[in-house]
Amino acid sequence: MRKKEGRRIKSDIPMNAVAPFIMPNRTGAANTFSTSINIAKCEELLRQKKSEGMKGIGMIHIFMAAYVRVLAELPGINRFIRGQRVYARNNIEICMAIKKELKLNAPETVLKITPTPHDTLDTIYQLLHDAILLNKEEGDQNSMDTAARILVSFPGVFLKFVVWLLKSLDYFGLLPRFLTKLSPFHGSLFITNMGSLGMPPIFHHLYDFGNLPIFLAMGAKRTECRMTEDGEIEKRRMLDFTIVCDERICDGHYYATALKKFKRLLENPEKLLTPPEAIVEDIK
């Protein structure tokens, strides 16, 4: 893994370079998007993979694999803003919140995996599987939880100063890399599966601390009935998801192209079983 999170982009169009100064906060630069996908092929593929021994594989793995595949061809959605400048991220970091146990008052933690653009659905499954196992081995708190526990032990006034200091260091790119590796606020994507709770997807805000540019929420699977052109009723298996994204990292056409490709991959997940034909590098 490279030491630095990213490199500054200097060849972008002037308007994109000015946008972070016009919209200095990530929450003020957030655009929202929602859509639905037909998951018939996904469910068929998941049944196949479970029969091959991939216990626990689900839609979350397909979503992660599809996102990584989009990055292989459209790396611009893996950029981030730091110090009101646009940076191209050097790697892929996906964050996901999980419950230690499926109980109301059970503690929640965040896992972070670092796939590569070459990864397939099988390798994404293994990465997440290993991360969950490691989290269980670490007991009631992982490295992120330990860091948070240390911070919350400070007196309120001092904690406020520490957070201000961390934000200042982050603004100037001086935050130590070991902290950004632990931080759930630094990464390429934060994904949450509301479907595991039987809920529709929410529009989750972006954080003004850190540099996460995209938050994706998945909803519960559902059955939809619609009338075909022949006048017959057709049942379709559907899933809703939402995306909240930082509009400053790339233009609308680029985002639209990425989102359309993302949706095509989700509805044709067999393409995620083989590595991409080529990897595209972001602009300089």
VOPAGU-2260 file (C-alpha; in pm, 1 decimal, decimal comma):
REM VOPAGU-2260
SITE   aa  ch    i         X         Y         Z
SITE  MET   A    0       0,0       0,0       0,0
SITE  ARG   A    1     132,3     344,0     -88,3
SITE  LYS   A    2     226,3     575,4     195,1
SITE  LYS   A    3      29,9     877,2      74,3
SITE  GLU   A    4    -345,5     879,0      29,0
SITE  GLY   A    5    -333,6    1053,0    -306,1
SITE  ARG   A    6    -173,8    1296,9    -547,3
SITE  ARG   A    7    -303,3    1638,5    -637,6
SITE  ILE   A    8    -469,6    1674,1    -977,7
SITE  LYS   A    9    -336,5    1976,9   -1165,6
SITE  SER   A   10    -474,9    1929,4   -1517,3
SITE  ASP   A   11    -846,4    1947,0   -1432,8
SITE  ILE   A   12   -1070,5    2211,9   -1591,7
SITE  PRO   A   13   -1062,7    2549,8   -1408,3
SITE  MET   A   14   -1425,5    2532,4   -1289,6
SITE  ASN   A   15   -1360,2    2203,2   -1112,2
SITE  ALA   A   16   -1057,0    2355,8    -942,0
SITE  VAL   A   17   -1261,1    2656,9    -824,6
SITE  ALA   A   18   -1561,4    2454,1    -701,7
SITE  PRO   A   19   -1405,2    2350,3    -365,1
SITE  PHE   A   20   -1354,4    2718,5    -279,3
SITE  ILE   A   21   -1713,7    2806,8    -370,6
SITE  MET   A   22   -1843,1    2502,6    -178,7
SITE  PRO   A   23   -1590,0    2452,3     103,1
SITE  ASN   A   24   -1794,1    2193,3     295,9
SITE  ARG   A   25   -1867,2    1840,8     178,5
SITE  THR   A   26   -2224,1    1851,5     306,1
SITE  GLY   A   27   -2292,2    2164,8     102,1
SITE  ALA   A   28   -2157,5    1999,7    -212,8
SITE  ALA   A   29   -2356,8    1677,9    -181,8
SITE  ASN   A   30   -2581,4    1548,7    -459,2
SITE  THR   A   31   -2829,8    1265,6    -401,8
SITE  PHE   A   32   -2932,3     985,1    -635,0
SITE  SER   A   33   -3172,6     694,1    -598,1
SITE  THR   A   34   -3269,1     408,5    -827,2
SITE  SER   A   35   -3381,8      46,0    -833,0
SITE  ILE   A   36   -3227,5    -261,9    -992,1
SITE  ASN   A   37   -3361,1    -596,7   -1102,7
SITE  ILE   A   38   -3176,6    -852,8    -889,4
SITE  ALA   A   39   -3295,1   -1174,0   -1059,3
SITE  LYS   A   40   -2947,5   -1246,5   -1199,9
SITE  CYS   A   41   -2783,9   -1148,1    -871,7
SITE  GLU   A   42   -2995,8   -1392,3    -672,5
SITE  GLU   A   43   -2921,4   -1668,0    -923,3
SITE  LEU   A   44   -2547,5   -1600,1    -899,2
SITE  LEU   A   45   -2558,8   -1585,0    -518,4
SITE  ARG   A   46   -2732,4   -1923,1    -503,6
SITE  GLN   A   47   -2458,7   -2065,5    -724,9
SITE  LYS   A   48   -2180,1   -1918,1    -511,1
SITE  LYS   A   49   -2338,3   -2042,8    -187,7
SITE  SER   A   50   -2355,4   -2393,0    -335,5
SITE  GLU   A   51   -1980,8   -2360,9    -404,5
SITE  GLY   A   52   -1915,4   -2298,7     -34,9
SITE  MET   A   53   -1917,3   -1917,1     -14,2
SITE  LYS   A   54   -2108,6   -1896,8     311,2
SITE  GLY   A   55   -2262,3   -1557,9     382,3
SITE  ILE   A   56   -2212,0   -1410,6      36,3
SITE  GLY   A   57   -2478,0   -1151,9     -41,8
SITE  MET   A   58   -2572,7    -837,3    -228,7
SITE  ILE   A   59   -2318,4    -632,7     -30,6
SITE  HIS   A   60   -2037,0    -826,5    -200,8
SITE  ILE   A   61   -2184,7    -767,8    -546,5
SITE  PHE   A   62   -2222,4    -395,3    -476,8
SITE  MET   A   63   -1861,2    -370,0    -361,2
SITE  ALA   A   64   -1732,8    -567,9    -659,3
SITE  ALA   A   65   -1935,7    -354,1    -902,3
SITE  TYR   A   66   -1801,4     -33,8    -747,3
SITE  VAL   A   67   -1441,4    -158,4    -772,2
SITE  ARG   A   68   -1499,3    -255,2   -1136,3
SITE  VAL   A   69   -1631,4      93,0   -1217,2
SITE  LEU   A   70   -1315,7     242,2   -1064,1
SITE  ALA   A   71   -1104,6      28,6   -1296,5
SITE  GLU   A   72   -1243,7     221,6   -1593,9
SITE  LEU   A   73   -1356,5     548,1   -1434,7
SITE  PRO   A   74   -1108,8     631,4   -1156,1
SITE  GLY   A   75   -1237,1     989,1   -1126,6
SITE  ILE   A   76   -1501,7     884,9    -873,6
SITE  ASN   A   77   -1217,7     777,9    -642,7
SITE  ARG   A   78   -1094,0    1135,0    -600,9
SITE  PHE   A   79   -1125,7    1340,1    -284,7
SITE  ILE   A   80   -1098,9    1698,8    -162,6
SITE  ARG   A   81    -824,0    1803,9      76,4
SITE  GLY   A   82    -731,8    2161,8     154,5
SITE  GLN   A   83    -989,3    2268,6    -108,0
SITE  ARG   A   84    -788,2    2092,4    -377,4
SITE  VAL   A   85    -880,0    1783,9    -580,3
SITE  TYR   A   86    -671,1    1469,8    -528,9
SITE  ALA   A   87    -664,5    1132,2    -704,8
SITE  ARG   A   88    -663,2     854,4    -446,6
SITE  ASN   A   89    -371,5     612,5    -465,5
SITE  ASN   A   90    -573,0     309,6    -357,7
SITE  ILE   A   91    -926,3     189,2    -289,4
SITE  GLU   A   92   -1063,9     191,6      65,7
SITE  ILE   A   93   -1419,8      75,7     132,4
SITE  CYS   A   94   -1573,5     133,5     476,6
SITE  MET   A   95   -1870,6     -56,3     615,7
SITE  ALA   A   96   -2042,8     -32,2     953,6
SITE  ILE   A   97   -2138,2    -359,3    1121,2
SITE  LYS   A   98   -2299,0    -463,6    1447,3
SITE  LYS   A   99   -2095,6    -686,4    1676,8
SITE  GLU   A  100   -2421,3    -873,6    1736,7
SITE  LEU   A  101   -2768,6    -831,3    1588,9
SITE  LYS   A  102   -2905,1    -687,9    1913,9
SITE  LEU   A  103   -3054,0    -345,2    1983,2
SITE  ASN   A  104   -2781,9    -227,4    2221,6
SITE  ALA   A  105   -2492,4    -420,4    2066,8
SITE  PRO   A  106   -2188,2    -203,1    1984,4
SITE  GLU   A  107   -2126,4     -96,8    1625,7
SITE  THR   A  108   -1788,8     -80,9    1454,3
SITE  VAL   A  109   -1650,4       0,2    1110,5
SITE  LEU   A  110   -1457,0    -234,8     885,1
SITE  LYS   A  111   -1228,9    -111,9     609,1
SITE  ILE   A  112   -1110,7    -323,1     316,1
SITE  THR   A  113    -856,7    -224,2      49,0
SITE  PRO   A  114    -931,9    -402,2    -279,1
SITE  THR   A  115    -749,1    -340,5    -608,2
SITE  PRO   A  116    -903,1    -253,3    -946,9
SITE  HIS   A  117    -818,3    -607,6   -1064,0
SITE  ASP   A  118   -1037,4    -774,3    -802,9
SITE  THR   A  119   -1334,7    -995,1    -887,7
SITE  LEU   A  120   -1644,2   -1089,2    -687,7
SITE  ASP   A  121   -1457,1   -1387,7    -542,4
SITE  THR   A  122   -1165,8   -1177,2    -414,7
SITE  ILE   A  123   -1399,1    -911,7    -272,4
SITE  TYR   A  124   -1584,8   -1186,0     -85,3
SITE  GLN   A  125   -1257,6   -1316,1      59,0
SITE  LEU   A  126   -1139,7    -967,3     160,9
SITE  LEU   A  127   -1460,9    -892,6     348,9
SITE  HIS   A  128   -1474,9   -1242,5     496,6
SITE  ASP   A  129   -1120,4   -1204,9     632,1
SITE  ALA   A  130   -1194,4    -856,5     769,5
SITE  ILE   A  131   -1500,6    -984,3     957,7
SITE  LEU   A  132   -1306,0   -1277,9    1100,3
SITE  LEU   A  133   -1024,3   -1047,1    1212,0
SITE  ASN   A  134   -1276,3    -816,4    1378,6
SITE  LYS   A  135   -1422,4   -1110,3    1571,8
SITE  GLU   A  136   -1073,3   -1216,0    1682,4
SITE  GLU   A  137   -1006,0    -864,8    1813,1
SITE  GLY   A  138   -1295,7    -901,3    2055,3
SITE  ASP   A  139   -1515,8    -614,7    2168,9
SITE  GLN   A  140   -1309,5    -346,6    1995,7
SITE  ASN   A  141   -1091,2    -323,8    1686,3
SITE  SER   A  142    -824,9     -63,0    1609,5
SITE  MET   A  143   -1084,1     199,8    1513,9
SITE  ASP   A  144   -1276,6     139,0    1834,8
SITE  THR   A  145    -957,9     168,3    2040,6
SITE  ALA   A  146    -871,6     504,9    1882,4
SITE  ALA   A  147   -1225,3     633,8    1946,5
SITE  ARG   A  148   -1213,5     510,2    2306,7
SITE  ILE   A  149    -889,2     702,8    2365,0
SITE  LEU   A  150   -1037,7    1022,2    2220,8
SITE  VAL   A  151   -1358,3    1003,5    2421,7
SITE  SER   A  152   -1157,8     962,8    2743,6
SITE  PHE   A  153   -1034,5    1323,4    2711,3
SITE  PRO   A  154   -1220,1    1605,8    2892,5
SITE  GLY   A  155   -1477,7    1776,7    2670,3
SITE  VAL   A  156   -1284,7    2101,6    2613,9
SITE  PHE   A  157    -961,6    1917,3    2540,7
SITE  LEU   A  158   -1142,6    1675,0    2307,6
SITE  LYS   A  159   -1281,9    1972,1    2115,6
SITE  PHE   A  160    -925,9    2104,9    2076,0
SITE  VAL   A  161    -796,8    1762,1    1964,8
SITE  VAL   A  162   -1069,3    1734,1    1698,8
SITE  TRP   A  163    -989,1    2088,0    1577,1
SITE  LEU   A  164    -621,9    1993,3    1559,0
SITE  LEU   A  165    -696,6    1674,2    1365,8
SITE  LYS   A  166    -914,4    1867,7    1119,9
SITE  SER   A  167    -640,1    2128,2    1072,8
SITE  LEU   A  168    -375,6    1863,8    1012,8
SITE  ASP   A  169    -608,1    1686,5     771,3
SITE  TYR   A  170    -674,0    2010,7     579,5
SITE  PHE   A  171    -302,4    2054,5     513,5
SITE  GLY   A  172    -240,1    1686,8     445,2
SITE  LEU   A  173     -35,6    1642,8     763,5
SITE  LEU   A  174    -249,0    1379,0     931,6
SITE  PRO   A  175     -33,1    1066,4     980,4
SITE  ARG   A  176    -118,1     787,9     736,2
SITE  PHE   A  177    -169,4     534,0    1014,4
SITE  LEU   A  178    -458,9     749,1    1141,0
SITE  THR   A  179    -626,4     780,0     800,7
SITE  LYS   A  180    -598,2     401,4     762,6
SITE  LEU   A  181    -792,9     362,6    1086,9
SITE  SER   A  182   -1037,9     646,8    1027,6
SITE  PRO   A  183   -1390,8     558,4     905,6
SITE  PHE   A  184   -1407,3     913,9     765,0
SITE  HIS   A  185   -1123,1     859,1     515,9
SITE  GLY   A  186   -1171,0     633,0     217,1
SITE  SER   A  187   -1320,6     585,9    -126,6
SITE  LEU   A  188   -1669,1     472,1     -31,6
SITE  PHE   A  189   -1883,2     414,0     275,1
SITE  ILE   A  190   -2149,5     149,1     218,8
SITE  THR   A  191   -2435,2      46,7     447,1
SITE  ASN   A  192   -2687,0    -233,3     404,7
SITE  MET   A  193   -3021,9    -117,0     540,9
SITE  GLY   A  194   -3173,6    -427,7     385,0
SITE  SER   A  195   -3019,7    -638,8     661,5
SITE  LEU   A  196   -3255,9    -453,3     897,3
SITE  GLY   A  197   -3553,2    -488,3     662,7
SITE  MET   A  198   -3542,9    -114,3     587,6
SITE  PRO   A  199   -3546,5      94,3     269,3
SITE  PRO   A  200   -3225,1     285,7     192,8
SITE  ILE   A  201   -3163,8     624,8     351,2
SITE  PHE   A  202   -2985,2     927,4     207,5
SITE  HIS   A  203   -2688,1     933,8     442,1
SITE  HIS   A  204   -2499,5    1261,0     478,1
SITE  LEU   A  205   -2131,3    1299,0     392,1
SITE  TYR   A  206   -1887,7    1386,7     669,6
SITE  ASP   A  207   -1713,1    1724,1     675,4
SITE  PHE   A  208   -1421,9    1560,8     855,4
SITE  GLY   A  209   -1208,1    1328,3     645,1
SITE  ASN   A  210   -1240,8    1286,1     270,2
SITE  LEU   A  211   -1508,6    1024,6     191,1
SITE  PRO   A  212   -1672,3    1140,4    -136,9
SITE  ILE   A  213   -1950,5     879,7    -169,1
SITE  PHE   A  214   -2199,0     720,1      70,6
SITE  LEU   A  215   -2407,6     432,0     -65,8
SITE  ALA   A  216   -2707,1     278,6     112,3
SITE  MET   A  217   -2875,8     -44,9       7,0
SITE  GLY   A  218   -3236,9    -126,7      87,7
SITE  ALA   A  219   -3428,4    -448,8     145,8
SITE  LYS   A  220   -3510,1    -682,9    -140,9
SITE  ARG   A  221   -3867,6    -658,5    -259,9
SITE  THR   A  222   -4104,4    -807,0    -517,4
SITE  GLU   A  223   -4260,9    -572,4    -771,7
SITE  CYS   A  224   -4554,5    -649,8    -997,7
SITE  ARG   A  225   -4588,1    -475,6   -1331,2
SITE  MET   A  226   -4789,6    -517,6   -1647,4
SITE  THR   A  227   -4606,8    -628,3   -1962,1
SITE  GLU   A  228   -4685,0    -511,1   -2317,5
SITE  ASP   A  229   -4888,5    -828,5   -2361,4
SITE  GLY   A  230   -5113,2    -731,2   -2071,3
SITE  GLU   A  231   -4978,6    -995,7   -1835,5
SITE  ILE   A  232   -4867,7    -939,3   -1476,7
SITE  GLU   A  233   -4495,7    -995,6   -1426,2
SITE  LYS   A  234   -4323,8   -1030,3   -1089,8
SITE  ARG   A  235   -3974,7    -889,4   -1057,4
SITE  ARG   A  236   -3724,7    -906,2    -772,7
SITE  MET   A  237   -3601,5    -554,4    -704,2
SITE  LEU   A  238   -3365,5    -368,5    -473,0
SITE  ASP   A  239   -3348,5       7,2    -410,9
SITE  PHE   A  240   -3030,4     195,3    -333,6
SITE  THR   A  241   -2926,2     555,4    -280,8
SITE  ILE   A  242   -2602,0     742,7    -333,8
SITE  VAL   A  243   -2491,5    1072,0    -179,3
SITE  CYS   A  244   -2182,0    1204,8    -355,4
SITE  ASP   A  245   -1943,4    1500,0    -343,5
SITE  GLU   A  246   -2005,6    1685,0    -670,3
SITE  ARG   A  247   -1668,5    1860,3    -656,4
SITE  ILE   A  248   -1453,0    1557,6    -744,9
SITE  CYS   A  249   -1576,2    1525,6   -1105,7
SITE  ASP   A  250   -1839,9    1671,2   -1337,4
SITE  GLY   A  251   -2197,2    1554,7   -1384,8
SITE  HIS   A  252   -2134,4    1372,8   -1713,0
SITE  TYR   A  253   -1855,9    1168,9   -1553,4
SITE  TYR   A  254   -2074,6    1080,4   -1254,5
SITE  ALA   A  255   -2366,1     984,0   -1482,0
SITE  THR   A  256   -2141,8     758,6   -1690,6
SITE  ALA   A  257   -2008,8     589,4   -1376,1
SITE  LEU   A  258   -2355,3     541,5   -1224,1
SITE  LYS   A  259   -2496,4     392,0   -1545,5
SITE  LYS   A  260   -2206,4     149,5   -1567,2
SITE  PHE   A  261   -2250,4      63,9   -1199,7
SITE  LYS   A  262   -2617,0     -18,0   -1253,5
SITE  ARG   A  263   -2542,3    -231,5   -1562,7
SITE  LEU   A  264   -2290,8    -435,4   -1365,3
SITE  LEU   A  265   -2536,8    -489,6   -1080,5
SITE  GLU   A  266   -2795,7    -620,6   -1325,3
SITE  ASN   A  267   -2535,6    -836,1   -1504,3
SITE  PRO   A  268   -2316,3    -955,5   -1216,9
SITE  GLU   A  269   -2157,4   -1240,4   -1414,7
SITE  LYS   A  270   -1919,8    -976,1   -1553,3
SITE  LEU   A  271   -1772,0    -943,1   -1204,1
SITE  LEU   A  272   -1643,8   -1302,4   -1206,2
SITE  THR   A  273   -1345,9   -1217,2   -1427,7
SITE  PRO   A  274   -1087,2    -937,1   -1392,1
SITE  PRO   A  275   -1125,3    -620,6   -1602,0
SITE  GLU   A  276    -962,1    -619,4   -1943,9
SITE  ALA   A  277    -772,8    -298,5   -1870,1
SITE  ILE   A  278    -712,4     -52,3   -1585,1
SITE  VAL   A  279    -744,4     320,5   -1656,5
SITE  GLU   A  280    -522,2     570,9   -1472,9
SITE  ASP   A  281    -670,7     900,0   -1354,1
SITE  ILE   A  282    -562,5    1229,4   -1508,1
SITE  LYS   A  283    -246,3    1402,2   -1384,3
